[in-house]
Structures are given as structure tokens and as C-alpha cells.
């Protein structure tokens, strides 16, 4: 019971007591609240990973067990805030163990466990990414050190994403797709059978062909016959009279 109370007190102190002044990390240019791009090229606030080395402000060889446990709780809080894997679980195990194991872990195994956690965080950035992010992440993984992982996660990742998003955005109107070109060609091509022979068969200017007898000539001939007949009748009557 007493151990649980002390653990609660140390956990509360870890959030209340401010961290020591941060030392500028070599090569890191990330700032809290600096905007960046996510995987979908949307502007978001950058996720800044804490340099846990800045929290170790005590001499682990001579510090009291209360100071050691307080340091462990502060590191645990920072690791959970960064959503790290591996390190938080190992810290909880040591906090539930003996004081000697906790001190030894912070002295010898903390950096190795943190390196593994940062490596996993870098690998996660390779999901659904472009060529620039993949190249930057692979370069960090090949180096495999904390001094390369942190600058990549805090800055290099977002620089590479900007390059990928810029190359993916269209800079000019999209060209006509192959299917549209085929459709346009098909619509402009002449229909089968509509060639010069067809135009000639239909007459000039596309008019209908003239078939059958000449109706106007027949009509004029009929009128002439009728007039000739009427004249003959009139002449016959005159001679009778």
C-alpha cells in the first residue's frame, strides 16, 4: 500500500515539477506548434518528439532513490506523450521492480530502449508515403542513431512530405486521356459508306435523286391537248351554224 502511495506521489510530481531548461539539440530545428503536412497533404501541427536526454539532470550514481523514481516517472510521461512503443512498457516493469533494477535500467538500458522506440516511429512514417519520405526515412534507418532519428521525425519527415505533395499536385491542365482521344477520333471519322460514291448517288448538294417521268412536261402536253380539243369543238359548231 505504501509503495502505491509513493508511486502516485512521484507520478504527480513528474507532471507538476517543470523539466530542466532544454539544451538545444544539434541538427534539430523542430519547434512546438510549427505547421506541417500529414500523409494526405493536409496542414497539421507537427508532432514533436521529446529529447529524453534533456530530462536526465541528476547523477544516477549518487542520486537518491526518490530522485531516481521521479526521473523515471517523468521519462515515462514523455514517452507516452510521444506515443512510443517498447520504452513505456519497460519503464513500468522497472518501476514495479526493485530500486536497484530501476537505477541500473536508467543508467545502462534507457538509451537502447529509446532507440528501438524511435526506430519503430520512423518505420511507421513509411506507410502510404512518397519517394522523398521513403528516401529520408531509409537514410535515417541506415544510420540508426538517436541523433538522426530525432531530426528526421521532427523536421526531415515534413520537409520530405512537402516535396512529395508538391510533385503530386498538378502544375498544368491534365492532358486528354487515351479513351477521350479514341472517342474524339471515332466521332470525327466518316461513317461507313459515306464517301464520294454516296455523294454522287444522291446528287449534288446532297439533294434526293430524280426518278420517274418529267411531270411538268406531261402537264404542259395535257393542257395543249385540251385547248386543241376545245378549239376543234368551237370550229365544228361554227360550220354547222
NORNORUR-V583507 format. One record per helix or strand. SS is the DSSP state (A for helix, B for strand). FROM is the first residue (numbers start at 1). TO is the last residue. If there is no record, write none. Layout:
ss->SS from->FROM to->TO
ss->SS from->FROM to->TO
//
This chain:
ss->A from->2 to->16
ss->B from->35 to->37
ss->B from->43 to->45
ss->A from->52 to->55
ss->A from->65 to->81
ss->A from->87 to->95
ss->A from->99 to->124
ss->A from->131 to->143
ss->A from->146 to->168
ss->A from->178 to->188
ss->A from->196 to->201
ss->A from->204 to->206
ss->A from->215 to->240
//
